[in-house]
Amino acid sequence: MKRSIRIACLLLLAAASASAQSWRGQGRLAGKVTDEASKPLEGVVVKLTMPSEGGAFDAKTNAKGEWAVGGLGRGQWNIDFIKPGYEPRNISASVAELTRMPTIEIIMKKAEDPNEVIAAEMKRAADLLATKQYAEARTIYEALLLKYPSALRIEQFVARTYYLEGQPEKAIERLRVVVARDPNAQEVKLLLGSLLLEQGQAEEGKQVLSSVDDGKITDPAIYVNFGIALLNKNQAAEAAAYFEKAVAKFPAAPDAYYYHALALLQLAYTAGEEAQKPERLQRVKADLQKFLQMAPTAPEAEHARKLLDQLK
């Protein structure tokens, strides 16, 4: 190879190498990171990148919240500030070599705790429900779902606002969304089944209920409410079965005894059930006495006392 060709090749390789390292230079950036109370944040990861050239540097803030990176080439650098528990920040800075750059001051906010946000908003919505401001409460629930789409159970609170407004079909529609996306939402299934039954959609209601895992029910009201819906449809035997589940699993729930007594009382005077009447009436008395013992001032207490007087 001729000497002139060899020199040309070396020059080309040198130029290529210089181009590949164009993000390196004599520039420097430095800064300080604090929280909203102006307290220095230690351990913040500072990532500097020049995407157009493939350059990248990492640094961490010290106990004073300070950081510095040298060896930067001229041009635009992206800077990311990352620390667990804080909202990340991203800025860009222009570097000019051999020029003193101003200190970069960054304030990082604490990241929101979704559980705390949801709890606070749910409390605000509950206060609105207490004053029958259903649409206003629903607006809060909808906003939470938009912000936290994985908080699927909030859908059942949306359903509740529709039900309280006298729009049961819309309530059913929202509960169907929960069940379709979360087959393990056992209590929602029972609630959906109750509403379907109440609206005369018995077949779908029973189909939903057949998939319920009783072992995952944690609220006696789920059984009681569905039993009441059955009782209102004159299906006393099926209603009694749900009240019995409530009594067996939640013996400290007074409502379960009261409604179980009503279901048995209806069965006791059902045609063709005469053989079991004496036993059922004894159970009715025992249930009503238990209810009055547990909840003597409940709204249903006076009715329970009248029934007991009639059964003497």
N, C-alpha and C positions, 0 to 999 in steps of 0.2 A: 504494500500500500504506500502510495506517495505521502510524503510528510505533510503536504498541504491538505490532503483529504483527511488524514488522521487528526490534524488540528481542528478541522471543520467539525468532525464527528464529536470530538471532545467538547467543543463549544456548544454544540446542539444539546448534548447530554447535560451540560452545566445549566443551560437555559431551562431545560425541562425540569431539572431538579429545583431550580430557583422558583419556577412557576408553581410547582407542587407545594412549596413551603411559603407561599406568598402571604399566608395568614400569620406567619411569624415575623416579629420585628422588634422595635425598641419602645413600643407603646406600653402604657400602664394604666390600669383602672383600679380604683379603690373606693371603698364606701363603708357605710355603717348601717346596721339593721336594728331596729327597735320595735317594741310592741306599741299598742295604742296608748299605753301609759308612759311612753318614752323610756321604758326599761330596755337595756341592751339584750339582744337575743343571741345566745351562744349556740353554736352547732348548726347554724343555718347553712345548707348546701347551696353554694353559688356556682351555677353552671354558665360558662360563657361559650357561645358557639358562633361561628361565621359560616352559615350553611353554604354560601356560594363558593367558599374555598375549602370546606371540609375541616376547618379549624375547631378545636375544642379544648377548653381548660376547665378544671374544677378547683374550688376552694371552699373553705369553711370559715365561718365567723368565729372569732375568739371570745373570751369572756367579756370583752368590751363591746361585742357586736361588730367588730371591725374585720374587714377582709381586704386583700389586695392581690392582684395578678399582674405580672409583668410579661414581657416577651410577646406582646400583641402587635400584629401588623395593622397598618392603617386601614380604615374602613368601618363598616357598620357591624357591630357585634350584638347578638341577642343575649340577654342575661335573665336566667331563671333563678328565683329564690324559693327554696323548698325546705319546709320544716314540719314534721308530724304535729298535728293539732292546730296548724295555722293554714289560712288560705294562701295558696301559692301566689307569687307575684311574677310578672314578666315585663321587662322593659327592653329597650334597645339603646345603645350608646355608640356614638361615633368616636373613633380613635384616630388621633393625629400624632404621629411619632415625634419624639423630641419636644413634645409640648405638654406642659403640666395640665392634667385634666382635673376638673372640679370633683370634689368628693360626692359620691352618689348616696343620698339619704333615702332609705327605704323603711316604711312602716308596714308591719305585717299584722293582720287582724286574726284573732282566734277563729278557728273554723267552727261553724255552727254544729251543735250536737243535735242531729235529727230527732232523737227521742225527746229532748227538751223542747224543741220547737213544736213537735206534734202534740205533746202533752199540754203545752200552753194554749195552743190554738183549739184543741179539743175542749178545754175548759171554757174558753170564750164561746164556742159554739153551744156547749151545754147550757150556759147562762141564757143564750138567746132562745134555746128550745124551751126553757122554763117559762119564758114570757110569750111563748107561742109565735116567735119570729122564725118560722120554719125556713122560709126562702133565704133569710139572712144567714142562718146557721148552715144551710146547704152551700152557700157561696164559700164559706170557710172550708168546708169539707172538700169541695171541688178544687179549691186552690191548693190544699194539701196534696190531693191526688196528682195534681199537675206537677207539683214540686217533688213529690216522693211517690212515683208511680208504683213502686214495689210495696207500698203500704196499702195493700189490697183490701184489708178488712175495713178501711174507712168507707168503702162502698156500702156496707150495711148501715152505716149512719146516714148516708145519703138516702138509702131506701127508707129509713125511719122517717125522715122529713117528708118524703112523699106520702107515706102511709098516714102520718098525722095530718097532712093536708087533705086527706080523702082521695088520694090518687094511688090506690093499691096496685094497679097494673104497672105503673112506673116503678113502684117499690119492688115488685116481683122481677121486673126487667133488670134492675141493678143487682139483686141478689143472684140472679142467674149468671151474671158476669162473674161474681166471686166463685160460685160453684164450678163454673166452666174452667176457670183458670187455676183454682185450687181445690182439687177433689178431697183434700183433707180438712176442709173447713166444715167440720161436723156440726157446730152450733148454727152456722149459717144455713146448712142443709135443713135442719129442723125448723128454723125460722121460715125458710122458703116453703117448706112443706106445709107449715101452718097457714101461710097466706094463700097458697094454692087451694088448700081445702076450704078456707074461708070464702074464696071467690068461686067456689063450685068446680074447681079443676082437680077433682079428687084423684083421678088416675095418675096424673103427673105428680101430684103431691105424695101419693103412696110410693111411687117409683123413687122419688128423691129420698124419702124416709127409709126405704129398704136398704140404702147404701150407708146409713149412719152407723158409726162405731160408737156404741154406748159408753165404752170405756174412756172416750175422750171428751165426754160432756162434763163440764165443770160448773154449770149454773143450773140450779133446779128450775128456774123460770122457763128454761127451754122445754123441759118435759111438761110443766104445768100449762104453759101457753098453748102447746100443741094439743094437750088433753082438753083444754077449754074449747078450742076450735072444733074438736070432734064432738064434744058434748053439745055444742050449739047446733050441730048437724044431726042431733039425736042418735049419735053412734056411741052410746054409753059404754058398751063393753070394750070397745077399742080405747075410749077415753080413760076408762078405769085402769087399763093396762099401763098407760103412760103415767098416770098418777101413782100407781104402785111402784113404777121404776123410780119416780121422784122420792117417794117415801123411803124406799130401800136404800137408795144411794145418798140421799140428803135428809136424814131423819130429823134434822134441826130446822127444816123448812115448813113452817106452819101451813102455808097455803096448800101444800100438797095433801095434807090431811083433810082440809076443808073440802077441796074439790073432789077428792076421792070419795068422801062421804056423799056428795051430791050425785056422783056417777053411780054409786052402789044403790042409792035411794031410787034413782030412776030405774035401775035394773030390777030392783025388788018389786016394782009395780008394773013390770013389763009382762005382757001376755006370754004364757008358756014358761015362765021362770018361777012359778009359785013354789016349787020344791026347795029352792034356795033362799026364799024370802026371809025366814027367821034368822038364818045365819048372816045374811047380808044386813039386815036391820041391826043386829048386834054389832057388826063391823061399823055401821054408820054411827051408832052411839059412841063407840070407842074412838072413832076418828074425830067426831065433833068435840068430845071431851078433851082429847089431846090438843086439838086446835085451840080451844078456849084456855087451856092451861098454858099454852105457849104464847098466845096472842089475845089476851082478854080485852084489849082496847082496839083491836083491829076493826076496820069498817064493816067486816062481815060477821063480827062477833054477835051482834044482836040477832041476826038471822039464824046463826048457829044455835043460840039459846032457844029461840022459838021452835026450831026443829026438834031439839031435845025434849022440850015440854010436850010436843005433839006425839013423840015416840014413847012416852012413859006409859 
